[in-house]
Amino acid sequence: MAIRQKCDKKRIALLNATLHLVNNQGFHDAPMSKIAKMAEMSPATIYIYFENKQDLINQLYLEMKSLFSVFAFKNYSEATCVKESFKQIWFNIANFKLNQVEEANFLSQCDNTPIIDEEIKREGLKHLQPLLNLWERGKQERIIKPISPYLLYAFTIYPLAFLTNKQFKSSCDLTEEKLNEAFNVAWDSIKL
């Protein structure tokens, strides 16, 4: 058990170093040698845990998607009405973006670059399935506009990245009142 725990610690250290370097220097300026140095291990050790840099980035992406889904669906219940369910998810995602800054930044970068393999992106989408199911239920109940999930995401979730980025640059203070206003705008954009 101690050997496995030690291995997990090394893998986590490599993932954390990659997360930090990618966020601060970009995908291409995060070579394996820098990742290993930041994780305080030899570059050869990386290849015990990951096939190559692409595998390391892909695995980091899946780890971050998993963490994201834990936040996004905390206290979510399919038993509540569509709007209240969506509100719970929306505020959970806002909380993730405001409090898990490095992780949220990494996922935003992944959304805007082709660096993640398509197969891995499809696997990552599985983490959003409860939200996709909720939107489908909303369409069936004629509560949500019958439009693509990509459009629903673009008008409701994606703006959170913009708002949280503005908060961190001190351009916009996301008070509880402003977050409520932002949710209402998001909801109004997709409701029938």
Sequence and secondary structure as in RCSB ss.txt:
>XXXX:A:sequence
MAIRQKCDKKRIALLNATLHLVNNQGFHDAPMSKIAKMAEMSPATIYIYFENKQDLINQLYLEMKSLFSVFAFKN
YSEATCVKESFKQIWFNIANFKLNQVEEANFLSQCDNTPIIDEEIKREGLKHLQPLLNLWERGKQERIIKPISPY
LLYAFTIYPLAFLTNKQFKSSCDLTEEKLNEAFNVAWDSIKL
>XXXX:A:secstr
 HHHHHHHHHHHHHHHHHHHHHHHH STT  HHHHHHHTTS HHHHHHH SSHHHHHHHHHHHHHHHHHHHHTTT
  TTS HHHHHHHHHHHHHHHHHH HHHHHHHHHHHTSS S HHHHHHHHGGGHHHHHHHHHHHHTTSB S  HH
HHHHHHTHHHHHHHHHHHTTS    HHHHHHHHHHHHHHHB 
